[in-house]
Amino acid sequence: MFLTREEEKALDGEYGPGLQLAMRILVKLGDLFGAERLLPVRSAHVSGISYKTAGDAAIGFLEGLCEMGARASVLATTNPCGFDKRLSGLLELPDQIVSAQEKLLALYRRLGLKMTLTCVPYYQFRPERGSHLAWAESSAVVYANSVIGAFTNREGAPSALAAAIAGRTPDYGLHRPENRQPGLLVDFSFRPRDEVELWAAGFYVGQVAKNAVPLLRGLRGLSDWELKGLGAAMASGGMTAMFTLEELSGSRRAPEGLEKVEVGREEVTSTLEKLSSAEEPDLIFLGCSHCSREELALLAEHLRGREVRRPFWICTSRHVRASCPELVRAIEASGALVIVDTCVVVSWVEKLGVDVVATNSPKAAYYLPGLSGVRVRLASLKECVELASSKGAG
Ligand code: F3S
């Protein structure tokens, strides 16, 4: 790989062992994927913040980096952690878990990362179209590439952190225009009834598209939050890191000879059957990915005059929560909680004795059984409000 003089010096350790280690990680990654150079990045978004998913190995690695004097050199945001203040009380977490999580956060802070603690950092720090990024968190990656028009690969936690420190990333994959061309035409031959059907279709597309960029035909007029959830679902169904909407690709026609798949009601129904059960939920969770203001406004409207009768957690970022206190008040007047810094997937819901979670997110439905041993009922935002307001069979 070609390195500039400055990069060579950094790799040789002239600027300290922290930057040297970050450069070693990036150069190794670049060599592995055939990159010819490193690119400067505008920001990094780092995952592996929740102690539940990162574990003790992350603490040791970060302690080492701090001792080496490593520090982020570009804007570096953080994914959700394991709890917010309100939840740590509710979950009655053991002291060991609370202090390990706090230690992880303190280490990331020492490395100069911003405590955004959200999977939607783009609502606070929106990258420019065409800018190069090094983001982990698959849902944010697909949003950045597909909706914002920024350029990022789907980084892992260590490579995103290394990019945060070095301010660079190897030039391969989705940083290169030729790899952003559609590789699969997906024809939507049905009209989704709600966001759950749309996102289940997205999950299915993720499964069939593998590494290809899918070009979606037949989807029109989707809102920002619907697109956000569509990308999150695709990224959890498979390795999708970018999609293109034919509606937004102007007059460009699908390239000749593109492989084509159809997504109809049958595919959506079977995806929903695999991910969802029809059981009575003991917890309702919305905000995977973290809610936007638009979603909070919808929720405030649906919850007006209602009283919530089952635990109802709505996850968002500190930034979004602080930007609309009136919506948060309206939602919490019903008894629902607007929670920041975490989500049900990376927190310890199993400590609450929860068996069934209702949510509108196929991504959460995919991960929750394995991570927390709970079953999931997929239901739209509107249905989740109904479920939360009803008493249930028990
Ligand atoms: Fe975000 Fe948690 Fe879902 S990190 S994308 S809300 S699993």
Boltz pocket constraint, residues with backbone or C-beta under 6 A from the ligand:
constraints:
  - pocket:
      binder: B
      contacts: [[A, 79], [A, 80], [A, 119], [A, 139], [A, 232], [A, 287], [A, 288], [A, 289], [A, 290], [A, 315], [A, 342], [A, 343], [A, 344], [A, 345], [A, 346], [A, 363], [A, 364]]
      max_distance: 6.0
